[in-house]
Amino acid sequence: MTEVNEVKPPGRPKVAARPRNFSLVHQASCETQHFNALRRQRTINHRNELESGMLRGKQILQKLNDEGIELIWAADGNERIRFAALLSSSAPLPEFIGAIVKSFHACGISLNHLETRRSKKKRNSTEEIEEFDVLADCDGTKDELIGAASNLIQEHNQLTNFALYKRDPHADVPWFPRHISELDKCSNCVTKYEPTTDPRHPGNGDDVYIARRKFLNDQASQYKHGQPFPIVDYSEAEHATWKAVFEKLCNLHGSHTCSTYRKNLQFLLDEGVITTDRIPQLRRINEYLQKKTGFILRPCSGLLSARDFLASLAFRVFQTTTYLRHGASPHHSPEPDLIHELLGHVPMFADPLIAQMSQDIGLMSLGATDEQIEKLATVYWFIIEFGLCREDGKLKAIGAGLLSAYGELMHACSDAPEHREFDPAITAVQKYEDSDYQPLYFVANSIQDALVKLRQFALSMERPFSVVYNPFTQSVEVIEQTFDLDAAFARLRMEFSSISHAIDKLNTKNHLTNGK
């Protein structure tokens, strides 16, 4: 049985009074569903357009897959395109291959490679029917493709499947920033939990709070890379909210938070970067973090898309809100706010391993599919926002969502929820609770253990390229071929040379000292 801390968690809410509908995971899930629906409707429209404009080959559209429709629709009539055709037939294999070669050759399609396999047997009303699949690597023009497909469908009536796929590995890679300055394109707030429209918001109906929040959000949305960070003159009421949260959380720091958090928070307090009674400025926070791990905070006006938020982490940039939760509900906020960012994330970003783990998640997200983004956002949620680790046989918080919320912190470290070992492959597909305290938390053996597992998980994510971060130019380098690594290897050789030189100097010094 897992040993837990002695403080009992507060009672669970009787109703869903603590909505977490505005989390990164929910945002990523909504994005996936939204984009899938848009893509599906787009394909239907393109299918109709092709059907109305085709003089021949309309039968193709009845059999063709969605990606095939998009490939034909987007292709220029005279431009040669490379594609893969997956064909299935109930005819004998020699007859099937002959029909493919004849139809494609007659229309000018180049067949670069053919593979065959025995498909699963299918049963009709009287017998089992054996089918064969042929995968063909081809290139040709749009008109040649339509002609070849039309001929094959008309002349080979045993054809049961006709699918086309793009062979360009970069064709569907989403845009992603290559330089830190391009994060200006990744800072548009797409989801807001607004006190003006949502009656569940504690600030609903408070005109002063609403006006203050709008002012800070407008200020953040106007920020561009390279500009000096705006100084915010926080009100005494805002400072009071900060103090109330900080002092209450201090009661749990020794018993419920990991040693990494306690150590880094103490450093921040000792150097006066953070104080218990005054809200710090982002400029001062960034001066400190850059010296520690190279991370910086960048102001934004609310919850970004999951893709944009994760892309920022690749550059060691954390997009942060500048407004505070409402003073009527100081110990919980169902959306990111400045208290969550500064008391939850900043002490952890001052740790090299957490900084590296966050950047690794960001680098994995660059050019990822929508489905991969949703998985990465889920991993981020369960380890960087709500993760736990074991220290001295006890559960300790490492996630910012716990470190900045008194009730959830007590709940997570108690024996009320379920605790599972952190495994990114499993965590990535775990559903999350959006209306109450989490019923499940993932536990790492250590921060180092979480980082190792995360990097192993990265190897399983398919992308047509890899990326390497260049800290000197604050840019990402796309790696597709061996020579793309030349610059990274050159940096590594220079660093290794400096380290070797330092070791030689130390050895010489020790030798002289021992000789005396």
N, C-alpha and C positions, 0 to 999 in steps of 0.2 A: 504493500500500500504506500502511496506517495505521501511523504511528510509535507504538511502544509503549515502556513503561518497561523498563529492563534487567533488573530482578529477575525471575527465572523463577518461575512458579507452582509450588506443591507438587504432587506426584503426585496424580492423582484417586483417590478411594477405590476399592478393588477390589470392595466390596459396598456396598449401600445402607445405610451406617452413619450417614448424616447425614440422616435423614428430615426433610422440610419439610412434613409433612402438616398442620401446625397454622398455616399462613399465612392471611392475610386472603383471598387469592384462593381457596384451597381452601375456606375457610369459606363464602364467597359462593356458590361453585359448589354446595356441599352444600345450602345454604339453598334455592337455586333448584330443585334436584332434589327436595328434601324437600317444599317448598311445592307444586310442581307435582303431586307424587304425592298430597298431601293434598287439593288442589283436585279432582283427577280422581276420587278416591274419594268426596269429598263430592258431586260432581255425579251420580255413579252412584247414590248413596243417594237424592238428591233426585229423580232420574228415576224410581226405583222407588216412592217415596212418591207422586209425582204420578200415576203409572200406577194405583196401587192405589186412589187417592181420586177418580179421574175417572169420571164417568158418561158423558161424551162427549169426543171429541177425543183418544182414545188414539193414533190414527194420527199425530197431530202429533209425539208423542214419538219416533217411529221416524225422522222426518226432521229433527227440530230439533237445532241445534247446542248445545254445552254452555252457552254464555253465555245462549242463549235459555231453556234449562232453569232456570238460576239466576234469570233475570229473572222468569219466571212463578212459580217457587217462593217468591221473596221478596216478591212483590207482595201487597198487601192487596186483598181482593175488590172494595171500593168505591173505592179510591184510583186516580185517573187517573195513568197513567205515560206518559212519553214514550219512544218506542223507534223504532229503524230496522229495517225488514224488508227483507231481501235475498232475492228470489224468482227462480227460474229455471224456464223452461218451453220445451218443444219446439213449442208451438202458435204460430200466427202472432201477431205482436205486438199487433194490435188486439184479437184475441180474448182474449189473455192479460191485457191491461190492463182490458178490460171485465169479466172474471171477478174480478179483484182489487177493482175499484171496487164491483161488485155485492155481493160477499161482505162487504167491510169496512163499506160503507154500511148494509147490512141489520142489522148487529150494533152499530152506533153508533160505530164506529172513525172518528176524524177523520183524513183524509188531507191533510197540510199541504203535501207536496211529492213529486213523482214524477220519477225520472230513469230513462232506459232506455239499454241498450247491447246491441250484438250480441255474444253470447258465442262462444267457439270452437266450431267444428263438431266433432261427435262421430260416429264411424263405428260402426254396428252390423254385423251379419253381411252385410247386402245393400246398404246405402247410407249416405251421410253425412247426419246430422241436424243442422239448424241450431237453436241455442237462443238465447233472449233473456233478459237479466237486467233486473229492475226493482228499483230501490232506492226504498223508500217511507218518508218521514218521517211518523210517525203518533203519535197519543196516544189512549188509551182505558183502560178498566179491565181488570183481569185476566180477568174473566168475558167481557167483550166480545171481548178478544183471542183467548181459547180458542174462542169461538163462531165468530168470523170465520175463524180458521185451520182449524177443523174443516170449515166449509162449503166453503172453497176447496179443501181436500185431497179432499173427497168429490165435489165437482162439477167439478173441473178435473183430470182424470186425467193430463194431460200435464205436471203439475208435477214438476220434478226436484230442486228444492232449496228449502228453507225455513229461513232463519236469522234470528234476532232479536239485536239489539244495543242496549245501553243508550245513551241520548242524554245522560245526565247526565255531564258531563266529570269530576265529582268522585266518582263512585260507587265507583270502585276505587282511589282515591288512598290509600295507606297512611298511618297516623298518623305525624306527625313532630313533634318539639319546636318550640315557638314561642318559648320563653324559655330562657335558660341554666339556670335552676333545674330545668327539666324533663329535664335530662340525668340526674337521679336515676333516671328510668325507663329510661335507656339504658345502665346500668352493670352489668347482670347478665351474669356470665361464662357463656357457653354451651358452650365447648369448652375442655377442659383436657388438657394433656399431663402426666399425673400420675406421679410416681415411685412411687406406691403401686400402680399398676395396669399400667404399661408397663415391661417389662423392658429396653427400649432406653434408657430415661432414665438418665443417669449417676448420678442420686441414688437409683435403685431399690435398696432394701434398707438405705439409710442412715437410720436412725430419727431421728437428730439433725437432719439436713437436712430430712426430711419434716415434723417437728414445727415447725421454724423457718418453713418455707414456709407451712404451714397458719396459723400465727399471723399472719404478714404478710398473707396473703390474707383472713383473717377481718377484720383491722383495715381493710383497703382496702374490703371489701364493705360495711362499716358506715358509710362516709363519705357525708355528704350535703352538697349545695351550701350554701355559706355558713359551714360549720364550719371552724375552724382546722385546718390540715394536721397530722396526727399526726407527732410526732418519733419517728424510728426509731433505736434504739440498736444500730447494726450491730456485729457481733462482729469480733474481730481476724482471724478466718479469712475473713470476707466482705471486709474491707478488703484482705487479702492477695490475694484473687482479683481485686478491682478493680485493684490496683497491677500485678499480673502482666499483665493484659490491656492496660492503659493503656501501660505501658512498651514492650510488644512492638509495639503499633500505632504508637507514636511513631516507630519506625524507618521506617514507610512514609508518614507524613504529608507529608513534603516532596516525595516522588516520585509518590505515587498518589492524593492527594486534591485536590479543587478549591481554588482560592484563597479562595473564600467560606468553606469549612469551616475552612481554616487560620487565616484572619483572625479568625473568630468564636471559634474555640477558644482562640486566643491572648488575646483580650479576656477570656474567661471565666477563664483562668489568671491574667492580670495582676490582675484584680479579686478573686481568691481565691474565686470562686464554685465553681470546680472545681479540685481539686488532684490530683496524681498518686498520692497514697498514702492518701487518705481519701474515702469515699463522701459526696457532698454531700446535704443535705436538700432535699426538694422545695420547702419554703418559700423557701429561699434562691434556688433555681433560678427560681421563679416571680417573685420580686421583680425579678430581672434581666430575664427574658423580657418581662414586662409593660412595662418601660421601653423595651425595644427594639422589639417588634412587637405587643404586646398578647396574645401567646399565653400560656397557662398549662397546667400539667400537672395531671391529676386522677387520684388513685389508683384502680386497679381490680384485680381478683383474677385476671386471665388474659385470654385471647383472647375479645373480645366478638363478637357477630354483626357482619357487615360493615356492615349498615344502621346499627346503633347507633354503631359506631366512626366511620363517615364522617359521621354526623349531628353528632357532637361537634366535628368539625373546622369545621363551619359557624359555630360560636361561638368559634373560635380556642381550642378546648380539645382537648388531646391526652390520651387515657386511657392511663395508664402503670401497668405492674406495679411492685411494690416489692421483689420477691424477686430474688435473684441466681442465675445459673447455678451448677451444682455445681462445686466447686473441682477436681474430677478432670478436668473438660473446660472449662477457662477460655476457650479461644479459639474456641469454637463453641457456639451454643445453637440447637436446632431450634424454639424458641418465643421470644416476646418476653420479655425480662428487663430489669432496671434498667440493666445495662451497655449493652444495645442502645439503650434509650430515651435515656440521658444522654449517652453518647459518640457515638451515631449521630444522633439526632434533634435534641437541644437546640441544638448549634452551628448547625444549618441553620435551625431555627425562629427563631433570632436574626437571620436575614436577611429583609428585607422582602419580597423576591420569592418565596422559598420559603414564607414564611408566607402570602402572598396566594394562591399556587398551591394550597397545602393547603386553605385556606378555600374557594377556588373549587370544588375537588372536593367538599368537604362540602356547599356550597350546592346543587350540582348533584344531590346524592343525596337531598335532602329531597322526599318524595313520589314518588320514582322507582319504576319497576316493579322486580320482582326481576331481570329480565334486564338492566336498566340498572344496577342496583347491582353485578351481577357484572362488567359492563364497567368501571365506575368503580373497583372494587376492583382489577381487573387493571391499569388505567392507574396507579393509586396504587402497586401492587406494583412495576411495571417502571420507574417514574421516581422516586418518593419513597423507595422501599425499595432498589431495585437499579439506579438510573439512573446513567448516565455523561454526561460532557460533554467537549468538546474545548477544550484550552487549550494554546496554543503548539505545536499539531500533535500533542499527546499526549492519551491518554485519561486522564481524571481522574474519580474517584468523587464523586457527589453523593448517592447513596442511602444511607440509614442502615444497611441490612443489610450493605453493603460496608464502611462506615466503622467498624463495630464488630466485624468478623470478619476476622482476619488472612489466613487462607487464601483466603477468597472474594474479598477485596480484591485480592490478588496475581493470582488467576485471572482476574478480570474485566478487569483492565487489560493482560493479556497477549494474545498472538495465538492462544491456544487456543480461546476461544469465538468465536461469530459476533457481529458488531456491525452493527446496523441503525440507520438514521436514525429518530429518535423522531417518530412520527406517531400521535396518539391514536386515530384511527379504526382504524388497523391494530393498534396495541398493545392496544386494548380487547378484541380477539378472539384474541389470541395465547395459546396454551397455555403453561403454565409447567412447569418441571422440579421435582418435589417430593422427589426422593430422592438428589440429587447436586448438585454445582456446576451453576449455570445454564449451558446450552449457548448461550444467546442473551442479549444485553444490548442495550438501546436507548440511543442516543447523541443528546443534544441539542447543538446548536451553542453554546448558552449557556442559563443559567437563564431569561433574558429570552425567548429563543426558545421554550423549553418552555411558558412562561406564555402567550405569544401563541397558540401552537397549541392549548393546552388551552381557551382561551376560544373559539376558533373551533369546536372540537369541541362545546362546550356548546350552540352555536346549532343543532346537528343533533339534539339530544336533545329529543324531544317531551314536553311536560308541559302540562296545561291552565292553567298559571299560571307566573309567575316569582317569585323571592324576592329581597329586598334586606335586607342586614344593617344593623341600627341599632346602632352601637357605644355610643350613649349609654344605651340601655335594655337592651343585650345581648339583643336579640330579633330575630327575622326577621319581615319584613313581606311578606305575600302580595300579589302584584300580578296582578290580573285585568283591571282597566280603567284608563283613563288617570288618573282621579282618585285611584286608589290610590297614585300616585306623588307626590302633593302633599307628603307629609311628607318624602320623600327629596329632592325639589326644594328644599324650604324649607331643609333642612340644607345642600344644595349652595350655595344663594344666600348663606347666612350665611358659609360657608367662603370662597366666592369674594370676598365683600365684605371679609373680613379680609385676604385675600391682596392684593386691589387696594389696600387702605389701606396695607399694608406696602410695596408697590411705589411708591406715591405718596410715602411718607415717604423712601424711598431715593433716588428721583429728585430730590426737593427737596434732600436732603442733598448729593447729588453736584453739583447745580447750584450750590449755595452754595460748595462746595469748589472747583469749577472757576472760579467767579467771582473767588475770591480769587487 
